[in-house]
């Protein structure tokens, strides 16, 4: 019985910690509007592998945006604005070209990946971001 109480207590603490992390991540203000040039916004994604995008995400994106794209990565607390909820309807309504532009070009505090990732790798990350849709 003692062990059962310890397990239940541990699970309760874990649930509170997980909920508060997600809540805090979404409580921050959004950044300024991020306009994408029309020519870039209209770009269409080539057929790429979202699974490859998952590996790239794990290396380059999850520290801020979190494992599931909820904006709750380990570095998110140090950023003054929300890292976004990539599962949201608002985010998922962005065009593939917009997501490509955000990732490739970046803006403070989002770094640019134009020197670090190839276009194919950026498209793979875009494909992986689509898997966060609710």
N, C-alpha and C positions, 0 to 999 in steps of 0.2 A: 504494500500500500504506500509506503514511504517513497519507493522508487517511482510509482505511478504519479504521485504528487509532484515530484521533481521534474518528471517528463512534461507534465501538463504546464507547470510553471515555466519551463524552458521554452515550450512552444508558444505560450502567451507572450513572453518577452520577444521572441523572434517575430511574431505577428505584429506587435506594436512597433518594433524597429523597422520592419519592412513597410508598413503603412505610413509611418512618419517620414521615411525617406522619400517615398513617392509624393506625398502631400507637400513636403518642403520643396521638392524639385519643381512642382507646378505652381507654387505660391509666388515665385519670383516674377518680376515684370517681364513682359516680352521686350525684345530689342526693337529698334526702329524698323519701320517698314523696309523690306529688302526687295527693291525693284530689279527685275531681270530684263535685259534687253529683249525685245520681241523675237529677234532672230534666234536667240539662245533658248527662249522659253518654248519655241515651237519645234525644237530638235526632238526627234523620235529615237527612242532607245533601240539599239540593235539587239538581236537575240543573243543574250549572254546568260551565264550560269549564276544564279543567285547563291548557290552553295559556295562558289568561289568568293562571292561578295561577303559571305559570313566570315570567312577567314580574315579578309581585309578589314572588315568592321572590328573584329576582335583585336586587331593590332593597332588600328588608327582611330577608331571612333567611340568604342564602348567606354573609355575612361571618362568621357564627358556625357555622352548620350545614353549610357547604360546598356546592359545586355539586351534588353527588349525595346530599346529606343524610347524609353519613357523620360529621358532627361535626368536620370538619377545615377549617373556614373560617379566614380570615386572623386573625380575632379570637379564635378558640378557645383558642389558647395562653395568652391573658391571663385566661381564666376558670378558676376553681379546680375546677369539676366538669366532667364530660363533657357535651358538647353533644349526645350521643346518636347512635345509628346508626339513622336512619329507614328503612333497608332491612331491619332486623332483624325476625325473627318477633315478638319481644316488642312492638316499636313498632307494627308493622302489625296486631297483634291488638287494639289500642285501637279503641274505637268512633269513628265520625266526630264524634259529640258531644263526646267527650273531647278529640280533637285540636282541635276548634273552641274549646273552653274554654281549653285551654293557650295557644293563639295569641291569643285575644281578651283574656283576663284577665291572663295572665302571672304571674310571681312572680320574685323575684331569683334568679339574674341574668337571667332571661328577661323582657324588657320586655312591657308590655301594649300591644296594638294597638287597643284599643277606641276611642281618639280618632283613630287614624291610618288605619284601614281600615274600610270598611263591612262589614256582615255578609256581603254577597255576595262581597266580596273575600276575606274570611277563608275562606268556603266554597271559593272557587277555590284558595286555598293548600292547604286540606285535600285537595282533589281532586288537586292536583299532588303532595303528599306521598305519596299512594297510588301514584304512578308509580315510586317508589323501591323498591317491593317486589321482592325477589329472585326 
